[in-house]
């Protein structure tokens, strides 16, 4: 699942997005707790959503520094 979310972030960046969101806009600690997650697990899930977005950003920036944001070496640059 994380890979799919990371890929969506990358797709948005490659399409020209300047900002990406964490895909956690409707998630809350209270909501996770209502589903049986502990407070610690709930916090970890929200933190993971930020980590995934940051990882996608870093992959995109690395590709741009190499001259190819999509990894295809087709000449597209940031």
C-alpha positions in Angstrom: 0.0 0.0 0.0 2.7 2.5 0.9 4.3 2.0 -2.6 1.0 3.0 -4.2 0.7 6.1 -2.2 4.3 7.0 -2.8 3.7 6.5 -6.6 0.7 8.8 -6.5 2.8 11.5 -4.8 5.5 11.0 -7.5 2.9 11.2 -10.3 1.6 14.6 -8.9 5.2 15.9 -8.6 6.0 14.8 -12.2 2.9 16.4 -13.4 4.1 19.7 -12.0 2.7 19.9 -8.5 4.5 22.2 -6.2 2.7 20.8 -3.1 1.7 17.3 -2.1 -0.5 16.3 0.9 0.0 13.4 3.2 -3.1 11.4 2.2 -4.2 11.6 5.8 -6.6 14.6 5.6 -9.5 12.6 7.0 -7.5 10.5 9.5 -7.6 11.4 13.2 -6.2 9.8 16.4 -9.8 9.7 17.7 -11.0 8.0 14.6 -8.2 5.4 14.7 -8.9 4.8 18.4 -12.6 4.3 17.6 -11.5 1.5 15.3 -9.5 -0.2 18.0 -6.0 1.3 17.4 -4.0 2.5 20.4 -3.0 6.1 20.7 0.6 5.2 19.9 -0.4 3.2 16.8 -2.6 6.0 15.7 0.2 8.5 16.0 2.5 6.2 14.2 0.1 5.8 11.3 -0.2 9.6 10.9 3.6 10.0 11.1 4.0 7.3 8.4 1.8 9.3 6.0 4.2 12.2 6.4 7.2 9.9 6.0 5.8 8.5 2.7 5.3 12.0 1.3 8.8 13.0 2.3 10.3 9.9 0.7 8.4 10.7 -2.5 9.7 14.2 -2.4 13.3 13.0 -2.0 13.0 10.5 -4.8 11.6 13.2 -7.1 14.4 15.7 -6.1 17.1 13.0 -6.7 15.7 12.3 -10.1 15.6 16.0 -10.9 19.3 16.4 -9.9 20.1 13.5 -12.2 18.2 15.2 -15.0 15.1 13.0 -15.1 12.3 13.4 -12.6 10.4 10.3 -13.8 13.5 8.1 -13.9 13.1 7.5 -17.6 16.0 9.7 -18.7 13.8 11.2 -21.4 15.3 14.7 -20.9 12.5 16.1 -18.7 13.9 18.2 -15.9 12.5 20.2 -13.0 
